[in-house]
Amino acid sequence: MAKYGEKAGEKVEKAMHEMKEGKLKTGSGKKVTSKKQAVAIGLSEARKEGGKVPKKKDKS
């Protein structure tokens, strides 16, 4: 069974594209430079829209 839904894939793809163009920004307004950060933003957006995305892991 798929871990991520189609919407999640689309959001991550869009975030990566924006990052490569230099248009993706963090919540504080800084430019995103890392691929990991772009993926996290894409998944977060998909999660907000109700897409099939696993819950966030704790940083402990």
mmCIF file of the N, C-alpha and C atoms, coordinates in Angstrom:
data_MODEL
# 
_entry.id   MODEL 
# 
loop_
_atom_site.group_PDB 
_atom_site.id 
_atom_site.type_symbol 
_atom_site.label_atom_id 
_atom_site.label_alt_id 
_atom_site.label_comp_id 
_atom_site.label_asym_id 
_atom_site.label_entity_id 
_atom_site.label_seq_id 
_atom_site.pdbx_PDB_ins_code 
_atom_site.Cartn_x 
_atom_site.Cartn_y 
_atom_site.Cartn_z 
_atom_site.occupancy 
_atom_site.B_iso_or_equiv 
_atom_site.pdbx_formal_charge 
_atom_site.auth_seq_id 
_atom_site.auth_comp_id 
_atom_site.auth_asym_id 
_atom_site.auth_atom_id 
_atom_site.pdbx_PDB_model_num 
ATOM 1   N N  . MET A 1 1  ? 0.840  -1.183 0.000  1.00 0.00 ? 1  MET A N  1 
ATOM 2   C CA . MET A 1 1  ? 0.000  0.000  0.000  1.00 0.00 ? 1  MET A CA 1 
ATOM 3   C C  . MET A 1 1  ? 0.888  1.251  0.000  1.00 0.00 ? 1  MET A C  1 
ATOM 4   N N  . ALA A 1 2  ? 0.461  2.243  -0.763 1.00 0.00 ? 2  ALA A N  1 
ATOM 5   C CA . ALA A 1 2  ? 1.243  3.472  -0.888 1.00 0.00 ? 2  ALA A CA 1 
ATOM 6   C C  . ALA A 1 2  ? 1.259  4.250  0.420  1.00 0.00 ? 2  ALA A C  1 
ATOM 7   N N  . LYS A 1 3  ? 2.425  4.792  0.750  1.00 0.00 ? 3  LYS A N  1 
ATOM 8   C CA . LYS A 1 3  ? 2.581  5.562  1.980  1.00 0.00 ? 3  LYS A CA 1 
ATOM 9   C C  . LYS A 1 3  ? 2.062  6.986  1.811  1.00 0.00 ? 3  LYS A C  1 
ATOM 10  N N  . TYR A 1 4  ? 2.241  7.537  0.602  1.00 0.00 ? 4  TYR A N  1 
ATOM 11  C CA . TYR A 1 4  ? 1.827  8.914  0.318  1.00 0.00 ? 4  TYR A CA 1 
ATOM 12  C C  . TYR A 1 4  ? 0.805  8.914  -0.808 1.00 0.00 ? 4  TYR A C  1 
ATOM 13  N N  . GLY A 1 5  ? -0.147 9.839  -0.736 1.00 0.00 ? 5  GLY A N  1 
ATOM 14  C CA . GLY A 1 5  ? -1.170 9.953  -1.770 1.00 0.00 ? 5  GLY A CA 1 
ATOM 15  C C  . GLY A 1 5  ? -0.684 10.756 -2.966 1.00 0.00 ? 5  GLY A C  1 
ATOM 16  N N  . GLU A 1 6  ? -1.529 10.813 -3.983 1.00 0.00 ? 6  GLU A N  1 
ATOM 17  C CA . GLU A 1 6  ? -1.198 11.528 -5.217 1.00 0.00 ? 6  GLU A CA 1 
ATOM 18  C C  . GLU A 1 6  ? -1.024 13.024 -4.968 1.00 0.00 ? 6  GLU A C  1 
ATOM 19  N N  . LYS A 1 7  ? -1.869 13.594 -4.114 1.00 0.00 ? 7  LYS A N  1 
ATOM 20  C CA . LYS A 1 7  ? -1.799 15.024 -3.807 1.00 0.00 ? 7  LYS A CA 1 
ATOM 21  C C  . LYS A 1 7  ? -0.460 15.374 -3.166 1.00 0.00 ? 7  LYS A C  1 
ATOM 22  N N  . ALA A 1 8  ? 0.038  14.475 -2.315 1.00 0.00 ? 8  ALA A N  1 
ATOM 23  C CA . ALA A 1 8  ? 1.329  14.714 -1.658 1.00 0.00 ? 8  ALA A CA 1 
ATOM 24  C C  . ALA A 1 8  ? 2.439  14.793 -2.700 1.00 0.00 ? 8  ALA A C  1 
ATOM 25  N N  . GLY A 1 9  ? 2.409  13.885 -3.663 1.00 0.00 ? 9  GLY A N  1 
ATOM 26  C CA . GLY A 1 9  ? 3.410  13.883 -4.728 1.00 0.00 ? 9  GLY A CA 1 
ATOM 27  C C  . GLY A 1 9  ? 3.378  15.154 -5.546 1.00 0.00 ? 9  GLY A C  1 
ATOM 28  N N  . GLU A 1 10 ? 2.172  15.617 -5.837 1.00 0.00 ? 10 GLU A N  1 
ATOM 29  C CA . GLU A 1 10 ? 2.019  16.840 -6.626 1.00 0.00 ? 10 GLU A CA 1 
ATOM 30  C C  . GLU A 1 10 ? 2.556  18.054 -5.866 1.00 0.00 ? 10 GLU A C  1 
ATOM 31  N N  . LYS A 1 11 ? 2.246  18.122 -4.566 1.00 0.00 ? 11 LYS A N  1 
ATOM 32  C CA . LYS A 1 11 ? 2.696  19.260 -3.752 1.00 0.00 ? 11 LYS A CA 1 
ATOM 33  C C  . LYS A 1 11 ? 4.218  19.278 -3.620 1.00 0.00 ? 11 LYS A C  1 
ATOM 34  N N  . VAL A 1 12 ? 4.819  18.104 -3.418 1.00 0.00 ? 12 VAL A N  1 
ATOM 35  C CA . VAL A 1 12 ? 6.280  18.025 -3.289 1.00 0.00 ? 12 VAL A CA 1 
ATOM 36  C C  . VAL A 1 12 ? 6.924  18.419 -4.612 1.00 0.00 ? 12 VAL A C  1 
ATOM 37  N N  . GLU A 1 13 ? 6.357  17.940 -5.723 1.00 0.00 ? 13 GLU A N  1 
ATOM 38  C CA . GLU A 1 13 ? 6.889  18.275 -7.043 1.00 0.00 ? 13 GLU A CA 1 
ATOM 39  C C  . GLU A 1 13 ? 6.855  19.793 -7.271 1.00 0.00 ? 13 GLU A C  1 
ATOM 40  N N  . LYS A 1 14 ? 5.753  20.425 -6.889 1.00 0.00 ? 14 LYS A N  1 
ATOM 41  C CA . LYS A 1 14 ? 5.597  21.873 -7.047 1.00 0.00 ? 14 LYS A CA 1 
ATOM 42  C C  . LYS A 1 14 ? 6.603  22.626 -6.170 1.00 0.00 ? 14 LYS A C  1 
ATOM 43  N N  . ALA A 1 15 ? 6.779  22.151 -4.932 1.00 0.00 ? 15 ALA A N  1 
ATOM 44  C CA . ALA A 1 15 ? 7.725  22.800 -4.012 1.00 0.00 ? 15 ALA A CA 1 
ATOM 45  C C  . ALA A 1 15 ? 9.161  22.683 -4.535 1.00 0.00 ? 15 ALA A C  1 
ATOM 46  N N  . MET A 1 16 ? 9.521  21.516 -5.059 1.00 0.00 ? 16 MET A N  1 
ATOM 47  C CA . MET A 1 16 ? 10.872 21.325 -5.599 1.00 0.00 ? 16 MET A CA 1 
ATOM 48  C C  . MET A 1 16 ? 11.107 22.246 -6.798 1.00 0.00 ? 16 MET A C  1 
ATOM 49  N N  . HIS A 1 17 ? 10.094 22.359 -7.644 1.00 0.00 ? 17 HIS A N  1 
ATOM 50  C CA . HIS A 1 17 ? 10.203 23.224 -8.825 1.00 0.00 ? 17 HIS A CA 1 
ATOM 51  C C  . HIS A 1 17 ? 10.411 24.678 -8.399 1.00 0.00 ? 17 HIS A C  1 
ATOM 52  N N  . GLU A 1 18 ? 9.631  25.125 -7.416 1.00 0.00 ? 18 GLU A N  1 
ATOM 53  C CA . GLU A 1 18 ? 9.766  26.497 -6.919 1.00 0.00 ? 18 GLU A CA 1 
ATOM 54  C C  . GLU A 1 18 ? 11.138 26.717 -6.288 1.00 0.00 ? 18 GLU A C  1 
ATOM 55  N N  . MET A 1 19 ? 11.643 25.708 -5.561 1.00 0.00 ? 19 MET A N  1 
ATOM 56  C CA . MET A 1 19 ? 12.958 25.835 -4.928 1.00 0.00 ? 19 MET A CA 1 
ATOM 57  C C  . MET A 1 19 ? 14.042 26.013 -5.997 1.00 0.00 ? 19 MET A C  1 
ATOM 58  N N  . LYS A 1 20 ? 13.963 25.221 -7.058 1.00 0.00 ? 20 LYS A N  1 
ATOM 59  C CA . LYS A 1 20 ? 14.966 25.294 -8.114 1.00 0.00 ? 20 LYS A CA 1 
ATOM 60  C C  . LYS A 1 20 ? 14.931 26.639 -8.837 1.00 0.00 ? 20 LYS A C  1 
ATOM 61  N N  . GLU A 1 21 ? 13.740 27.251 -8.899 1.00 0.00 ? 21 GLU A N  1 
ATOM 62  C CA . GLU A 1 21 ? 13.613 28.576 -9.520 1.00 0.00 ? 21 GLU A CA 1 
ATOM 63  C C  . GLU A 1 21 ? 13.973 29.695 -8.554 1.00 0.00 ? 21 GLU A C  1 
ATOM 64  N N  . GLY A 1 22 ? 14.136 29.358 -7.271 1.00 0.00 ? 22 GLY A N  1 
ATOM 65  C CA . GLY A 1 22 ? 14.487 30.345 -6.260 1.00 0.00 ? 22 GLY A CA 1 
ATOM 66  C C  . GLY A 1 22 ? 13.293 31.120 -5.731 1.00 0.00 ? 22 GLY A C  1 
ATOM 67  N N  . LYS A 1 23 ? 12.082 30.564 -5.893 1.00 0.00 ? 23 LYS A N  1 
ATOM 68  C CA . LYS A 1 23 ? 10.871 31.267 -5.471 1.00 0.00 ? 23 LYS A CA 1 
ATOM 69  C C  . LYS A 1 23 ? 10.282 30.721 -4.174 1.00 0.00 ? 23 LYS A C  1 
ATOM 70  N N  . LEU A 1 24 ? 10.767 29.580 -3.701 1.00 0.00 ? 24 LEU A N  1 
ATOM 71  C CA . LEU A 1 24 ? 10.208 28.968 -2.499 1.00 0.00 ? 24 LEU A CA 1 
ATOM 72  C C  . LEU A 1 24 ? 10.784 29.636 -1.255 1.00 0.00 ? 24 LEU A C  1 
ATOM 73  N N  . LYS A 1 25 ? 9.895  30.040 -0.358 1.00 0.00 ? 25 LYS A N  1 
ATOM 74  C CA . LYS A 1 25 ? 10.311 30.738 0.868  1.00 0.00 ? 25 LYS A CA 1 
ATOM 75  C C  . LYS A 1 25 ? 9.832  29.969 2.094  1.00 0.00 ? 25 LYS A C  1 
ATOM 76  N N  . THR A 1 26 ? 10.548 30.140 3.192  1.00 0.00 ? 26 THR A N  1 
ATOM 77  C CA . THR A 1 26 ? 10.150 29.550 4.463  1.00 0.00 ? 26 THR A CA 1 
ATOM 78  C C  . THR A 1 26 ? 9.086  30.436 5.100  1.00 0.00 ? 26 THR A C  1 
ATOM 79  N N  . GLY A 1 27 ? 8.574  30.014 6.242  1.00 0.00 ? 27 GLY A N  1 
ATOM 80  C CA . GLY A 1 27 ? 7.570  30.801 6.946  1.00 0.00 ? 27 GLY A CA 1 
ATOM 81  C C  . GLY A 1 27 ? 8.090  32.172 7.350  1.00 0.00 ? 27 GLY A C  1 
ATOM 82  N N  . SER A 1 28 ? 9.386  32.258 7.613  1.00 0.00 ? 28 SER A N  1 
ATOM 83  C CA . SER A 1 28 ? 9.959  33.541 8.036  1.00 0.00 ? 28 SER A CA 1 
ATOM 84  C C  . SER A 1 28 ? 10.392 34.395 6.841  1.00 0.00 ? 28 SER A C  1 
ATOM 85  N N  . GLY A 1 29 ? 10.216 33.886 5.624  1.00 0.00 ? 29 GLY A N  1 
ATOM 86  C CA . GLY A 1 29 ? 10.527 34.676 4.437  1.00 0.00 ? 29 GLY A CA 1 
ATOM 87  C C  . GLY A 1 29 ? 11.884 34.428 3.819  1.00 0.00 ? 29 GLY A C  1 
ATOM 88  N N  . LYS A 1 30 ? 12.677 33.528 4.424  1.00 0.00 ? 30 LYS A N  1 
ATOM 89  C CA . LYS A 1 30 ? 14.000 33.230 3.855  1.00 0.00 ? 30 LYS A CA 1 
ATOM 90  C C  . LYS A 1 30 ? 13.867 32.264 2.677  1.00 0.00 ? 30 LYS A C  1 
ATOM 91  N N  . LYS A 1 31 ? 14.825 32.335 1.757  1.00 0.00 ? 31 LYS A N  1 
ATOM 92  C CA . LYS A 1 31 ? 14.821 31.473 0.584  1.00 0.00 ? 31 LYS A CA 1 
ATOM 93  C C  . LYS A 1 31 ? 15.198 30.038 0.976  1.00 0.00 ? 31 LYS A C  1 
ATOM 94  N N  . VAL A 1 32 ? 14.463 29.060 0.450  1.00 0.00 ? 32 VAL A N  1 
ATOM 95  C CA . VAL A 1 32 ? 14.746 27.649 0.732  1.00 0.00 ? 32 VAL A CA 1 
ATOM 96  C C  . VAL A 1 32 ? 15.867 27.188 -0.190 1.00 0.00 ? 32 VAL A C  1 
ATOM 97  N N  . THR A 1 33 ? 16.902 26.560 0.394  1.00 0.00 ? 33 THR A N  1 
ATOM 98  C CA . THR A 1 33 ? 18.029 26.100 -0.410 1.00 0.00 ? 33 THR A CA 1 
ATOM 99  C C  . THR A 1 33 ? 18.203 24.586 -0.360 1.00 0.00 ? 33 THR A C  1 
ATOM 100 N N  . SER A 1 34 ? 17.616 23.918 0.623  1.00 0.00 ? 34 SER A N  1 
ATOM 101 C CA . SER A 1 34 ? 17.830 22.478 0.744  1.00 0.00 ? 34 SER A CA 1 
ATOM 102 C C  . SER A 1 34 ? 16.649 21.671 0.205  1.00 0.00 ? 34 SER A C  1 
ATOM 103 N N  . LYS A 1 35 ? 16.959 20.539 -0.434 1.00 0.00 ? 35 LYS A N  1 
ATOM 104 C CA . LYS A 1 35 ? 15.934 19.654 -0.984 1.00 0.00 ? 35 LYS A CA 1 
ATOM 105 C C  . LYS A 1 35 ? 15.046 19.102 0.123  1.00 0.00 ? 35 LYS A C  1 
ATOM 106 N N  . LYS A 1 36 ? 15.651 18.762 1.257  1.00 0.00 ? 36 LYS A N  1 
ATOM 107 C CA . LYS A 1 36 ? 14.891 18.211 2.382  1.00 0.00 ? 36 LYS A CA 1 
ATOM 108 C C  . LYS A 1 36 ? 13.839 19.201 2.862  1.00 0.00 ? 36 LYS A C  1 
ATOM 109 N N  . GLN A 1 37 ? 14.219 20.469 2.911  1.00 0.00 ? 37 GLN A N  1 
ATOM 110 C CA . GLN A 1 37 ? 13.303 21.511 3.359  1.00 0.00 ? 37 GLN A CA 1 
ATOM 111 C C  . GLN A 1 37 ? 12.152 21.673 2.367  1.00 0.00 ? 37 GLN A C  1 
ATOM 112 N N  . ALA A 1 38 ? 12.449 21.591 1.072  1.00 0.00 ? 38 ALA A N  1 
ATOM 113 C CA . ALA A 1 38 ? 11.420 21.708 0.041  1.00 0.00 ? 38 ALA A CA 1 
ATOM 114 C C  . ALA A 1 38 ? 10.431 20.552 0.138  1.00 0.00 ? 38 ALA A C  1 
ATOM 115 N N  . VAL A 1 39 ? 10.924 19.343 0.371  1.00 0.00 ? 39 VAL A N  1 
ATOM 116 C CA . VAL A 1 39 ? 10.065 18.167 0.521  1.00 0.00 ? 39 VAL A CA 1 
ATOM 117 C C  . VAL A 1 39 ? 9.178  18.332 1.747  1.00 0.00 ? 39 VAL A C  1 
ATOM 118 N N  . ALA A 1 40 ? 9.753  18.809 2.847  1.00 0.00 ? 40 ALA A N  1 
ATOM 119 C CA . ALA A 1 40 ? 8.986  19.005 4.083  1.00 0.00 ? 40 ALA A CA 1 
ATOM 120 C C  . ALA A 1 40 ? 7.869  20.022 3.877  1.00 0.00 ? 40 ALA A C  1 
ATOM 121 N N  . ILE A 1 41 ? 8.140  21.085 3.139  1.00 0.00 ? 41 ILE A N  1 
ATOM 122 C CA . ILE A 1 41 ? 7.124  22.103 2.863  1.00 0.00 ? 41 ILE A CA 1 
ATOM 123 C C  . ILE A 1 41 ? 6.009  21.507 2.001  1.00 0.00 ? 41 ILE A C  1 
ATOM 124 N N  . GLY A 1 42 ? 6.384  20.743 0.984  1.00 0.00 ? 42 GLY A N  1 
ATOM 125 C CA . GLY A 1 42 ? 5.395  20.100 0.112  1.00 0.00 ? 42 GLY A CA 1 
ATOM 126 C C  . GLY A 1 42 ? 4.493  19.154 0.873  1.00 0.00 ? 42 GLY A C  1 
ATOM 127 N N  . LEU A 1 43 ? 5.077  18.345 1.758  1.00 0.00 ? 43 LEU A N  1 
ATOM 128 C CA . LEU A 1 43 ? 4.286  17.398 2.558  1.00 0.00 ? 43 LEU A CA 1 
ATOM 129 C C  . LEU A 1 43 ? 3.383  18.132 3.538  1.00 0.00 ? 43 LEU A C  1 
ATOM 130 N N  . SER A 1 44 ? 3.890  19.208 4.101  1.00 0.00 ? 44 SER A N  1 
ATOM 131 C CA . SER A 1 44 ? 3.106  19.991 5.041  1.00 0.00 ? 44 SER A CA 1 
ATOM 132 C C  . SER A 1 44 ? 1.877  20.593 4.362  1.00 0.00 ? 44 SER A C  1 
ATOM 133 N N  . GLU A 1 45 ? 2.063  21.115 3.143  1.00 0.00 ? 45 GLU A N  1 
ATOM 134 C CA . GLU A 1 45 ? 0.947  21.686 2.391  1.00 0.00 ? 45 GLU A CA 1 
ATOM 135 C C  . GLU A 1 45 ? -0.077 20.611 2.053  1.00 0.00 ? 45 GLU A C  1 
ATOM 136 N N  . ALA A 1 46 ? 0.395  19.424 1.657  1.00 0.00 ? 46 ALA A N  1 
ATOM 137 C CA . ALA A 1 46 ? -0.512 18.322 1.332  1.00 0.00 ? 46 ALA A CA 1 
ATOM 138 C C  . ALA A 1 46 ? -1.289 17.886 2.575  1.00 0.00 ? 46 ALA A C  1 
ATOM 139 N N  . ARG A 1 47 ? -0.610 17.871 3.716  1.00 0.00 ? 47 ARG A N  1 
ATOM 140 C CA . ARG A 1 47 ? -1.244 17.489 4.977  1.00 0.00 ? 47 ARG A CA 1 
ATOM 141 C C  . ARG A 1 47 ? -2.370 18.466 5.332  1.00 0.00 ? 47 ARG A C  1 
ATOM 142 N N  . LYS A 1 48 ? -2.117 19.761 5.120  1.00 0.00 ? 48 LYS A N  1 
ATOM 143 C CA . LYS A 1 48 ? -3.121 20.792 5.410  1.00 0.00 ? 48 LYS A CA 1 
ATOM 144 C C  . LYS A 1 48 ? -4.364 20.635 4.538  1.00 0.00 ? 48 LYS A C  1 
ATOM 145 N N  . GLU A 1 49 ? -4.172 20.186 3.292  1.00 0.00 ? 49 GLU A N  1 
ATOM 146 C CA . GLU A 1 49 ? -5.291 20.025 2.362  1.00 0.00 ? 49 GLU A CA 1 
ATOM 147 C C  . GLU A 1 49 ? -5.960 18.660 2.482  1.00 0.00 ? 49 GLU A C  1 
ATOM 148 N N  . GLY A 1 50 ? -5.536 17.865 3.458  1.00 0.00 ? 50 GLY A N  1 
ATOM 149 C CA . GLY A 1 50 ? -6.186 16.578 3.698  1.00 0.00 ? 50 GLY A CA 1 
ATOM 150 C C  . GLY A 1 50 ? -5.674 15.437 2.839  1.00 0.00 ? 50 GLY A C  1 
ATOM 151 N N  . GLY A 1 51 ? -4.478 15.577 2.287  1.00 0.00 ? 51 GLY A N  1 
ATOM 152 C CA . GLY A 1 51 ? -3.897 14.516 1.480  1.00 0.00 ? 51 GLY A CA 1 
ATOM 153 C C  . GLY A 1 51 ? -3.416 13.365 2.345  1.00 0.00 ? 51 GLY A C  1 
ATOM 154 N N  . LYS A 1 52 ? -3.158 12.202 1.706  1.00 0.00 ? 52 LYS A N  1 
ATOM 155 C CA . LYS A 1 52 ? -2.689 11.027 2.438  1.00 0.00 ? 52 LYS A CA 1 
ATOM 156 C C  . LYS A 1 52 ? -1.191 11.159 2.703  1.00 0.00 ? 52 LYS A C  1 
ATOM 157 N N  . VAL A 1 53 ? -0.881 11.621 3.920  1.00 0.00 ? 53 VAL A N  1 
ATOM 158 C CA . VAL A 1 53 ? 0.503  11.827 4.337  1.00 0.00 ? 53 VAL A CA 1 
ATOM 159 C C  . VAL A 1 53 ? 0.626  11.338 5.769  1.00 0.00 ? 53 VAL A C  1 
ATOM 160 N N  . PRO A 1 54 ? 1.642  10.500 6.075  1.00 0.00 ? 54 PRO A N  1 
ATOM 161 C CA . PRO A 1 54 ? 1.811  10.054 7.461  1.00 0.00 ? 54 PRO A CA 1 
ATOM 162 C C  . PRO A 1 54 ? 2.047  11.239 8.409  1.00 0.00 ? 54 PRO A C  1 
ATOM 163 N N  . LYS A 1 55 ? 1.740  11.039 9.686  1.00 0.00 ? 55 LYS A N  1 
ATOM 164 C CA . LYS A 1 55 ? 1.936  12.086 10.688 1.00 0.00 ? 55 LYS A CA 1 
ATOM 165 C C  . LYS A 1 55 ? 3.419  12.455 10.821 1.00 0.00 ? 55 LYS A C  1 
ATOM 166 N N  . LYS A 1 56 ? 3.655  13.701 11.266 1.00 0.00 ? 56 LYS A N  1 
ATOM 167 C CA . LYS A 1 56 ? 5.026  14.155 11.489 1.00 0.00 ? 56 LYS A CA 1 
ATOM 168 C C  . LYS A 1 56 ? 5.667  13.374 12.623 1.00 0.00 ? 56 LYS A C  1 
ATOM 169 N N  . LYS A 1 57 ? 6.984  13.122 12.506 1.00 0.00 ? 57 LYS A N  1 
ATOM 170 C CA . LYS A 1 57 ? 7.722  12.442 13.577 1.00 0.00 ? 57 LYS A CA 1 
ATOM 171 C C  . LYS A 1 57 ? 8.222  13.474 14.576 1.00 0.00 ? 57 LYS A C  1 
ATOM 172 N N  . ASP A 1 58 ? 8.312  13.081 15.844 1.00 0.00 ? 58 ASP A N  1 
ATOM 173 C CA . ASP A 1 58 ? 8.854  13.968 16.870 1.00 0.00 ? 58 ASP A CA 1 
ATOM 174 C C  . ASP A 1 58 ? 10.362 14.091 16.699 1.00 0.00 ? 58 ASP A C  1 
ATOM 175 N N  . LYS A 1 59 ? 10.916 15.224 17.109 1.00 0.00 ? 59 LYS A N  1 
ATOM 176 C CA . LYS A 1 59 ? 12.357 15.466 17.005 1.00 0.00 ? 59 LYS A CA 1 
ATOM 177 C C  . LYS A 1 59 ? 13.085 15.092 18.284 1.00 0.00 ? 59 LYS A C  1 
ATOM 178 N N  . SER A 1 60 ? 12.512 14.233 19.098 1.00 0.00 ? 60 SER A N  1 
ATOM 179 C CA . SER A 1 60 ? 13.155 13.890 20.363 1.00 0.00 ? 60 SER A CA 1 
ATOM 180 C C  . SER A 1 60 ? 14.157 12.781 20.255 1.00 0.00 ? 60 SER A C  1 
# 
